[in-house]
């Protein structure tokens, strides 16, 4: 159900995109985000085209889940991801007007 996001993430892993990546957004009690910058907040090159949002997959933004970060545009996810530090159900799919964020894995 979340095949595109999983394949997208693994594509970046396999090409070494996440080497020397920092977690550039850390909000205690919420989430940590990485996958887009190196030290000094230098944007990482080599992004592929954004993929279609797959948030309507029945997976929730629960503590420890891995999800694709995006801009305010639903179909804008590329290499950035976040890990939920707590249950963030308000980030789940609600409807077409509030599409949420796609969970595609978990930290174990």
C-alpha positions as a Markdown table, in Angstrom:
| # | Residue | x | y | z |
|---|---|---|---|---|
| 1 | Unk | 0.0 | 0.0 | 0.0 |
| 2 | Unk | 2.9 | 2.4 | 0.7 |
| 3 | Unk | 5.1 | 0.9 | -2.0 |
| 4 | Unk | 6.1 | 4.2 | -3.7 |
| 5 | Unk | 7.2 | 5.9 | -0.5 |
| 6 | Unk | 9.2 | 2.8 | 0.6 |
| 7 | Unk | 10.8 | 2.4 | -2.8 |
| 8 | Unk | 11.6 | 6.2 | -2.9 |
| 9 | Unk | 13.2 | 6.0 | 0.5 |
| 10 | Unk | 15.2 | 2.9 | -0.4 |
| 11 | Unk | 16.4 | 4.5 | -3.6 |
| 12 | Unk | 17.9 | 7.4 | -1.6 |
| 13 | Unk | 19.4 | 4.9 | 0.9 |
| 14 | Unk | 21.0 | 2.7 | -1.9 |
| 15 | Unk | 22.5 | 5.7 | -3.7 |
| 16 | Unk | 24.1 | 7.0 | -0.4 |
| 17 | Unk | 22.0 | 10.1 | -0.3 |
| 18 | Unk | 21.6 | 9.9 | 3.5 |
| 19 | Unk | 25.4 | 9.7 | 4.1 |
| 20 | Unk | 26.4 | 12.7 | 6.2 |
| 21 | Unk | 22.8 | 13.8 | 6.5 |
| 22 | Unk | 21.8 | 15.7 | 9.7 |
| 23 | Unk | 18.5 | 15.8 | 11.5 |
| 24 | Unk | 17.9 | 19.5 | 10.9 |
| 25 | Unk | 14.6 | 19.8 | 12.6 |
| 26 | Unk | 14.3 | 18.4 | 16.1 |
| 27 | Unk | 11.2 | 19.3 | 18.1 |
| 28 | Unk | 11.1 | 17.5 | 21.5 |
| 29 | Unk | 7.7 | 15.9 | 22.2 |
| 30 | Unk | 6.9 | 16.0 | 18.5 |
| 31 | Unk | 9.3 | 14.7 | 15.8 |
| 32 | Unk | 12.8 | 14.7 | 14.3 |
| 33 | Unk | 13.3 | 15.4 | 10.6 |
| 34 | Unk | 16.2 | 14.7 | 8.3 |
| 35 | Unk | 17.2 | 13.6 | 4.8 |
| 36 | Unk | 17.7 | 17.0 | 3.1 |
| 37 | Unk | 20.7 | 18.8 | 4.5 |
| 38 | Unk | 24.4 | 18.3 | 5.5 |
| 39 | Unk | 26.3 | 20.2 | 8.2 |
| 40 | Unk | 25.9 | 23.9 | 7.8 |
| 41 | Unk | 22.4 | 23.5 | 6.5 |
| 42 | Unk | 23.6 | 22.8 | 3.0 |
| 43 | Unk | 20.9 | 21.3 | 0.9 |
| 44 | Unk | 21.7 | 17.9 | -0.5 |
| 45 | Unk | 21.8 | 17.6 | -4.3 |
| 46 | Unk | 20.5 | 14.8 | -6.4 |
| 47 | Unk | 16.8 | 14.8 | -5.6 |
| 48 | Unk | 14.5 | 12.9 | -7.8 |
| 49 | Unk | 11.0 | 14.2 | -8.8 |
| 50 | Unk | 8.5 | 14.4 | -6.0 |
| 51 | Unk | 6.2 | 11.4 | -5.6 |
| 52 | Unk | 2.4 | 11.2 | -5.2 |
| 53 | Unk | 1.3 | 11.4 | -1.5 |
| 54 | Unk | 0.2 | 8.0 | -0.2 |
| 55 | Unk | -1.2 | 9.1 | 3.1 |
| 56 | Unk | -4.5 | 7.3 | 2.6 |
| 57 | Unk | -2.9 | 4.0 | 3.6 |
| 58 | Unk | -4.5 | 3.3 | 7.0 |
| 59 | Unk | -1.1 | 3.8 | 8.7 |
| 60 | Unk | -0.9 | 6.3 | 11.5 |
| 61 | Unk | 1.7 | 8.8 | 12.7 |
| 62 | Unk | 2.3 | 6.8 | 15.9 |
| 63 | Unk | 5.4 | 7.0 | 18.2 |
| 64 | Unk | 8.3 | 5.5 | 16.3 |
| 65 | Unk | 6.7 | 5.6 | 12.9 |
| 66 | Unk | 8.7 | 6.9 | 9.8 |
| 67 | Unk | 6.9 | 9.2 | 7.5 |
| 68 | Unk | 7.7 | 11.3 | 4.4 |
| 69 | Unk | 8.1 | 15.0 | 5.0 |
| 70 | Unk | 6.7 | 17.4 | 2.4 |
| 71 | Unk | 5.9 | 21.0 | 1.8 |
| 72 | Unk | 2.4 | 22.5 | 1.9 |
| 73 | Unk | 1.9 | 20.9 | -1.5 |
| 74 | Unk | 0.6 | 17.3 | -1.0 |
| 75 | Unk | 2.6 | 15.7 | -3.8 |
| 76 | Unk | 6.0 | 17.2 | -2.9 |
| 77 | Unk | 7.8 | 14.5 | -0.9 |
| 78 | Unk | 11.3 | 13.7 | -2.1 |
| 79 | Unk | 14.1 | 12.7 | 0.3 |
| 80 | Unk | 13.1 | 14.2 | 3.6 |
| 81 | Unk | 11.5 | 12.1 | 6.3 |
| 82 | Unk | 10.6 | 12.3 | 9.9 |
| 83 | Unk | 10.3 | 10.1 | 12.9 |
| 84 | Unk | 7.4 | 10.6 | 15.3 |
| 85 | Unk | 8.5 | 10.9 | 18.9 |
| 86 | Unk | 4.9 | 10.7 | 20.2 |
| 87 | Unk | 1.6 | 9.7 | 18.7 |
| 88 | Unk | 0.8 | 12.5 | 16.2 |
| 89 | Unk | -2.6 | 11.4 | 14.9 |
| 90 | Unk | -3.4 | 15.0 | 13.7 |
| 91 | Unk | -0.8 | 14.3 | 10.9 |
| 92 | Unk | -2.9 | 11.4 | 9.5 |
| 93 | Unk | -5.1 | 11.5 | 6.4 |
| 94 | Unk | -8.4 | 13.1 | 7.2 |
| 95 | Unk | -9.9 | 14.0 | 3.7 |
| 96 | Unk | -8.8 | 15.4 | 0.4 |
| 97 | Unk | -8.6 | 18.9 | 1.9 |
| 98 | Unk | -6.5 | 17.6 | 4.8 |
| 99 | Unk | -4.4 | 14.8 | 3.3 |
| 100 | Unk | -1.9 | 14.5 | 6.1 |
| 101 | Unk | 1.5 | 12.8 | 5.9 |
| 102 | Unk | 2.3 | 9.3 | 4.6 |
| 103 | Unk | 3.7 | 6.8 | 7.1 |
| 104 | Unk | 5.7 | 4.1 | 5.4 |
| 105 | Unk | 7.8 | 2.4 | 8.1 |
| 106 | Unk | 8.8 | 2.3 | 11.8 |
| 107 | Unk | 11.9 | 2.5 | 13.9 |
| 108 | Unk | 12.7 | -0.7 | 15.7 |
